[in-house]
Amino acid sequence: MRKRGRRGQRSAQDPLAVIASNLSRLVEPVLLYLLATDQAHYGYQFLAAANDFAITDAAIDAGVIYRTLRGLEEVGYVVSSWAPSASGPAKRIYQLTPAGLAHLKRWAAVLEQRGRAMVYFAQLCADL
């Protein structure tokens, strides 16, 4: 996902730099993972499953999920289509693209590196 500039405009950046700047929310890799593993494809499925895989202690709300999905779609990491529902309004169904899978793998590399750095720092603090 690209970082938003003024008034919601997106600016082109190095994907790894963008990932690192998004570490505070950590919703994006969770949604990509859920799509990659066929655990969620529409709004309520994401809402139900995302908090089970959340990397932070903060609950993920529906607004964040939908904004993140729209952003992922804008950059081509997911695509969506409307599917009729027998028990209510049509559902927007999301699918991961090959670019989205590659982006998830970049996220995994960044998270692994950050995890090692955090463990190292925690150990330094514990050794005081």
RAQUIJO-V856668 format. One record per residue. RES is the residue in one letter. SS is DSSP state (h for helix, s for strand, l for the rest). D_CENTER is the distance of its C-alpha to the mean C-alpha in Angstrom with 2 decimals. Layout:
BEGIN
RES,SS,D_CENTER + RES,SS,D_CENTER
END
This chain:
BEGIN
M,l,8.36 + R,l,11.81 + K,l,13.16 + R,s,15.11 + G,l,18.81 + R,h,21.55 + R,h,21.47 + G,h,17.93 + Q,l,18.87 + R,s,16.59 + S,l,18.18 + A,l,18.07 + Q,l,17.23 + D,l,16.96 + P,h,13.48 + L,h,13.89 + A,h,15.06 + V,h,12.14 + I,h,9.77 + A,h,12.44 + S,h,12.66 + N,l,9.15 + L,l,9.96 + S,l,11.32 + R,l,8.39 + L,l,6.12 + V,h,4.02 + E,h,0.87 + P,h,3.54 + V,h,4.87 + L,h,4.48 + L,h,5.43 + Y,h,7.82 + L,h,9.17 + L,h,9.99 + A,h,11.44 + T,l,13.52 + D,l,14.61 + Q,l,13.88 + A,l,12.59 + H,l,13.31 + Y,l,14.08 + G,h,13.55 + Y,h,15.60 + Q,h,14.41 + F,h,10.78 + L,h,12.47 + A,h,14.78 + A,h,12.62 + A,h,9.48 + N,h,11.96 + D,h,13.61 + F,h,10.89 + A,l,9.85 + I,l,10.59 + T,l,12.42 + D,l,15.40 + A,l,14.42 + A,l,13.92 + I,l,10.98 + D,l,12.93 + A,h,12.97 + G,h,13.09 + V,h,9.79 + I,h,8.22 + Y,h,10.54 + R,h,10.21 + T,h,6.55 + L,h,7.74 + R,h,10.82 + G,h,9.57 + L,h,7.96 + E,h,11.35 + E,h,13.32 + V,l,12.64 + G,l,13.24 + Y,l,10.18 + V,s,10.75 + V,s,14.08 + S,s,15.40 + S,s,18.89 + W,s,20.91 + A,s,22.51 + P,s,25.51 + S,s,25.61 + A,l,28.90 + S,l,28.29 + G,s,27.01 + P,s,25.34 + A,s,23.47 + K,s,19.81 + R,s,17.17 + I,s,15.98 + Y,s,12.89 + Q,s,13.21 + L,s,11.47 + T,l,13.63 + P,h,15.11 + A,h,13.50 + G,h,9.99 + L,h,11.34 + A,h,12.78 + H,h,9.70 + L,h,8.23 + K,h,11.75 + R,h,11.77 + W,h,8.95 + A,h,11.24 + A,h,14.19 + V,h,13.13 + L,h,12.28 + E,h,15.60 + Q,h,17.47 + R,h,16.34 + G,h,17.18 + R,h,20.60 + A,h,21.20 + M,h,20.50 + V,h,22.83 + Y,h,25.40 + F,h,25.35 + A,h,25.64 + Q,h,28.56 + L,h,30.21 + C,h,30.09 + A,h,31.43 + D,l,34.23 + L,l,35.59
END
